[in-house]
Amino acid sequence: MDEMRPSSGAAAHLGLASLFPPGLQGIYGECRRLYPDQANPLQVTAIVKYWLGGPDPLDYISMYRNMGCPGQDVPEHWHYVSLGLSDLYGDNRVHEFTGLEGPSGFGFELTFRLRREAGETAPPTWPAELMQGLARYVFQSENTFCSGDHISWHSPLDNSESRIQHMLLTEDPQMLPVQTPFGLVSFLQIVGVCTEELQAAQQWNGQGILDLLRGVHIAGGPWLITDMRRGETIFDIDPHLQERVDKGIETDGSNLSGVSAKCAWDDLSRPPEDEDDSRSICIGSQPRRLSDKDTEQIREALRKGLEINSKSVLPPISSQRHSHDRPQSRKDSLESESSAAIVPHELVRTRQLESVHLKFNQESGTLLPLCLRGRLLHGRHFTYKSINGDTAITFVSTGVEGAFATEEHPYAAHGPWLQILLTEEFADQMLADIQDLCTREMSKLPKEYSWPDKKLKISVLPDTVFDSPLQ
């Protein structure tokens, strides 16, 4: 993080009203309530502020030493608090002022609790870089976070060899929401998790896995403290927890409504020379070019049901619940039950297809059982949005409102967006046929599945196929 450096914290701002504005004072006040003896915490500070053209949206990240709570078996740890996702200034330099009653800025700040290593006298600064990365995603996408969201990171959070490579988000157990002159600020805590725990959150929901983590001392405990040295998952520690996840999926389904993915689809029912519809997908994986206006219409229709992002910024995120009282200029976190994700724009003609071929990379393919078991068999929908273009594939069940695919015409295309309607009977059949995808055996690629009577084919292919310029 080239544009950041540690500073002396709050004391640097005392007496300087222009650098100690009301929004900042409100958050500092809550921190002082928890840490009255740490009025001058170590901070990581953006040298060039975001509103002056700097790359880092968070003006400051404060770092406190928390002594834990022996009575609750909570260990000593470092507590990080961001400042900048909420409106610190109230003068529209970063966030639009929307009034006292609404959220301040994006309505939240991030926190992180990192287990203190024996002999550590100062907090590591890598969590500040992690928080800046998350903040950049929020500012660039305008998608907010909610408790229960999961974040696929695919890399050790501290760039070590740790198994802690992903994140869940929850309410901070100590910090209370703050009412500032610029709106309300809540505090969302980052919780580091292993890949197997992330997958369980995807298949079930984030809140369920957070509850399991709270019950396992070395995996987080009641305050969900991240230990980068943790080498075992909660399922290694207590194998019975997998049964609780399986029961939860069976009862509740999955709250993951969509992912960014490497995917493509072909219309096998139309000859290549058919060029009468310039707004439709052509044969093969290369879509015809849409106008910028049409592309924006598709993105607007999809925005509430999946993330449109690139892996270099932030991999897929999902949400457990709806958010409320957001400014209209901000986008909600992913809403798993939102039918807005499947409402087409009338200016792009919808057409029915007779036969289709779906293509996924290995990581996307392994989510197909989740799509069927956790979503469609619970009357919901699931969307894959290509990270390489405007292509999208949405699976819908017969109970989903607003779909343009029907039982009579189960394959329907809306520009580069394909919908596939699966009856419960067919979804059950597919789930049985693709169970081997749960093994994640890369050596078995490519995999092909075909249902000739349904005129549907699915291929799971190596990543290199999708990295080709033709894809």
Helices and strands as residue ranges (DSSP letters): E 4-7, G 9-13, G 17-19, H 22-34, E 42-46, G 50-52, E 60-66, G 70-72, E 77-83, E 103-115, H 126-141, E 150-152, E 166-171, E 178-180, E 183-193, H 195-203, H 206-214, G 217-219, H 234-237, H 240-252, E 258-261, E 263-267, H 292-302, E 317-318, G 339-342, E 350-352, E 356-361, H 362-365, H 368-370, I 371-375, G 376-378, E 381-386, E 392-397, E 411-414, E 417-422, H 424-433, G 435-439, G 442-444, E 447-451, G 452-454, E 456-461, H 463-467
